C-alpha cells in the first residue's frame, strides 16, 4: 500500500491519500480526540501525539497537528497508522455512525433559496475545497446572510476568510440575488 501526502493551504494540516475509498458517502469531521469514538481509524490517528484534528473525505484523510509539533516528527507514525488500519480490515466508521451530507436542514419561506445555496455549494464549492483537504457545509440562512461551517483543512486555515469572502460570497451573490453576505460559524 502506497499512501501519498499533499500539503494544504493550512500549514497545520496535511492531506493523506491512501489510494482507496475512505468514505463511500459524505464526510466525517473529528475536531478532537473526544469526538473520535465513532471511527476506529480516527481513534488510531489521535493516538499519535500531536494530532489535534481528523477529517475524512471520499478518498482522503486530512490530519491537523498542534503548532508545537513538526510534520517530520509525526508523519511516519501517521502513515503507519493509516496503513495498519486499512490492512486490518476494520471499518473506517463503526456501524450505525454513518457520515452525513453535512448540510443543516432548513425549511420555511426561504426553503427554495436554501436549496439553491446547497446546490451551488455541492456542485461548485465543495469539490474545490475537497482538493485542499477540507469541506464547507451549509449551516443556516437568515435575512440574506449565509452561515457556513468549515471543516478539515479549511478550519483554521489562514486563507479561509479570503476564500469565504472573495470566492464563495461572490459566487453565491452572483447566482442568488437574495444572498448579501457569507459568514463562518464554529
Secondary structure, 3 states (H helix, E strand, C coil): CCCEEEECCCCCEEEEECCCCCCCCCEEEECCHHHHHHCHHHHHHHCCCCEEEEEECCCCEEEEECCCCCHHHHHHHHHHHHHHHHHHCCCCCCCCCCCECCCCCCCCCCHHHHHHHHHHHHHHHHHHHHHCCEEEEEEEEECCEEEEEEEECCCCCCCHHHHHHHHHHHHHHHHCCCCCEEEEEC
